[in-house]
Structure formats: structure tokens, C-alpha cells
């Protein structure tokens, strides 16, 4: 018994059917993703889009790293690719990643935002436009303020906003900036965010 103490993972939106989950991070975020992504259940009804700041001069290995750890299919995002439920898409290095009509993924070589291309703000803002209150946004460890404005856009659209608790982040600049911009966002440990993921609605498996 916990004496009636509130569950930090609980939220009035827990019964909402999310159509998409967007996850952003930078330095230190892979450690959190190692906890979060394996918690995504098979048959998840939402599409999952993950964007990390990556060097533009080398190939991403995220699909190789996480492909065998996830219960869901994992792939690198392609331009004009449909966003399917129960799939995980990683943003490629050197491109902004956006949610377009369809919903589809779109790649852009527009100028960097906050010195970053890909930009978490660009993804989160476009996803908020596309999914509105059916979007769950998660911002992880990082060394700059990218993602704070995007998380504010998700909040303004009625979506749910989670932030890695700054004390658990290898680089707390990103989560601190997000919580300053969106004070109502929930600061949770990676394990608590993983517990939220594990409880998301799924389709019956064949």
C-alpha cells in the first residue's frame, strides 16, 4: 500500500487514444530511449516518431541499435512515407522531419533551427498541427533548448506533454527549458515514462 500517494504517471488523459507519439532528445537521450522504446507494446495503436540531434556527416545507426530491442517494426523515416500505427520511425541525419497531410512524414533541408537540423521544434510543431489533442509528446535529455517551443505547441493543441525529469538527464538544459516553457508538462523518470508507454492501448494480436 502506498497510503494513497498519487501515482506520478497518472494523468486525466490516460484514457485518450493517442494517434501518434513524438519523442525528441539530444545529448544523453539514447540512455533514456534504451528504457523507453522496449516498453512500447506490440500492437500499439499509435505511430511513434523519434528525433535525435545527429551529426549530419555520418550514417545513423539508430535502427540497428533499437531494431532488435523493440516489439514494434523500426525504420528510418523516408520522405512522403505514410505514418502507420504500431511503427517506430527515426529521423535521418541532416534533414528536418515533419508530419504532413495523410498523415505522412516529410523531409526538409530548410535552414537549421537553434543550430540544429533536424530540429525537434519543427517536428513537434508540425505534429501538433496534424494530430491536435491526439498527440503525446516526450522531450528527453539534451544540451540546448530545442523542443521547448514544440512542446508548447503540443500543449496548446491539447496533447499530453512529458519531460524527462531534469535530475535524471545527462544534459538537463533541454528538459529544464521545456519545463520553464510548459510548466504543466509532467517531469518523469525514464522508468516512469516507460510505464506510461507500457499501458498504452493496443490492438489484439493475431
Beta strands, then each sheet from edge to edge (+ up, - down):
strand 1: 20-25
strand 2: 47-52
strand 3: 73-76
strand 4: 87-90
strand 5: 96-100
strand 6: 104-108
strand 7: 135-139
strand 8: 160-164
strand 9: 186-188
sheet 1: 3+ 4+ 2+ 1+ 7+ 8+ 9+
sheet 2: 5+ 6-
end
